[in-house]
Amino acid sequence: MLQLIGDVELESDQACAVYDANTGRIEHVHRVITLKGGTNPEPREIEARAMEFAVQNAKKTSRLKTLLVSSEQLRPGTIHKVDLKTGAIISQRLKHQRK
């Protein structure tokens, strides 16, 4: 399904979370946007690239795993982690602190 953002049509909007397999904490998110007429990368390519970026950011890969997720699941103003039992994203809204 094509989406329209401004004058640009999107073919797809995918994301890959790189998370700590011990805690579920998301260490890095890699987002891949393909414009209309472009070629969608294979899931394994997205996961490999996400892990490459995590390594470049000095993350220890021995405990990291990847999870392909919908970009809509990663909403701004929300803390995300991976439920280690189900492999699903858990989202919690940020609480605004008043001064």
C-alpha positions as CSV (number, residue, x, y, z in Angstrom):
1,M,0.0,0.0,0.0
2,L,1.4,3.3,-1.0
3,Q,1.4,6.2,1.4
4,L,1.7,9.9,0.4
5,I,3.9,12.2,2.4
6,G,3.9,15.7,0.8
7,D,4.5,15.1,-2.9
8,V,6.4,11.9,-2.3
9,E,4.9,8.4,-2.5
10,L,6.3,5.8,-0.2
11,E,6.5,2.2,-1.2
12,S,7.4,1.0,2.4
13,D,8.5,2.2,5.8
14,Q,10.2,-0.5,7.8
15,A,12.2,-0.6,11.1
16,C,14.5,-2.9,12.9
17,A,15.1,-2.7,16.6
18,V,18.5,-3.9,17.9
19,Y,18.0,-4.9,21.5
20,D,19.8,-6.5,24.5
21,A,18.8,-10.1,24.7
22,N,19.1,-10.1,28.5
23,T,17.0,-7.0,29.3
24,G,14.9,-6.2,26.2
25,R,16.4,-2.7,26.2
26,I,16.4,-1.3,22.7
27,E,20.0,-0.1,21.9
28,H,19.4,1.1,18.3
29,V,16.6,1.5,15.8
30,H,17.3,1.4,12.0
31,R,14.6,2.7,9.8
32,V,14.4,2.0,6.0
33,I,12.1,4.1,3.8
34,T,11.7,3.1,0.2
35,L,10.2,5.6,-2.2
36,K,7.8,4.6,-5.0
37,G,9.7,2.7,-7.7
38,G,12.5,1.8,-5.4
39,T,13.6,-1.7,-4.3
40,N,12.7,-2.9,-0.9
41,P,15.6,-4.6,0.9
42,E,15.2,-8.1,2.2
43,P,14.5,-8.5,5.9
44,R,18.0,-10.1,6.5
45,E,19.6,-7.1,4.8
46,I,17.8,-4.7,7.1
47,E,18.8,-6.7,10.2
48,A,22.4,-6.8,9.1
49,R,22.6,-3.1,8.4
50,A,20.9,-2.4,11.8
51,M,23.5,-4.5,13.5
52,E,26.4,-2.7,11.6
53,F,25.2,0.6,12.9
54,A,24.9,-0.7,16.4
55,V,28.5,-1.9,16.2
56,Q,29.6,1.5,14.9
57,N,28.0,3.1,18.0
58,A,30.2,0.9,20.2
59,K,27.5,-1.6,21.2
60,K,28.6,-5.1,22.3
61,T,27.1,-7.4,19.8
62,S,27.5,-10.6,21.8
63,R,24.2,-9.9,23.7
64,L,22.3,-8.1,20.9
65,K,19.4,-9.4,18.8
66,T,17.3,-7.9,16.1
67,L,13.6,-7.6,15.7
68,L,11.8,-6.3,12.6
69,V,8.9,-4.0,13.6
70,S,6.4,-1.8,12.1
71,S,7.5,1.9,12.1
72,E,4.1,2.8,13.5
73,Q,5.0,0.8,16.7
74,L,7.8,3.3,17.4
75,R,5.8,6.4,18.3
76,P,7.5,9.6,19.5
77,G,7.1,10.4,23.2
78,T,7.1,6.7,24.1
79,I,9.7,4.4,25.7
80,H,10.0,1.0,23.9
81,K,11.5,-2.3,24.9
82,V,11.2,-5.9,23.7
83,D,9.3,-8.4,25.8
84,L,11.7,-11.3,26.0
85,K,9.0,-13.9,26.4
86,T,6.8,-12.9,23.5
87,G,9.3,-11.0,21.2
88,A,6.8,-8.1,21.0
89,I,7.4,-4.4,21.5
90,I,6.2,-3.0,24.8
91,S,5.5,0.8,24.7
92,Q,5.0,3.1,27.6
93,R,4.2,6.8,27.3
94,L,6.7,9.2,28.7
95,K,5.5,11.1,31.7
96,H,6.2,14.9,31.5
97,Q,7.8,16.3,34.6
98,R,6.5,19.6,35.8
99,K,8.9,22.2,37.2
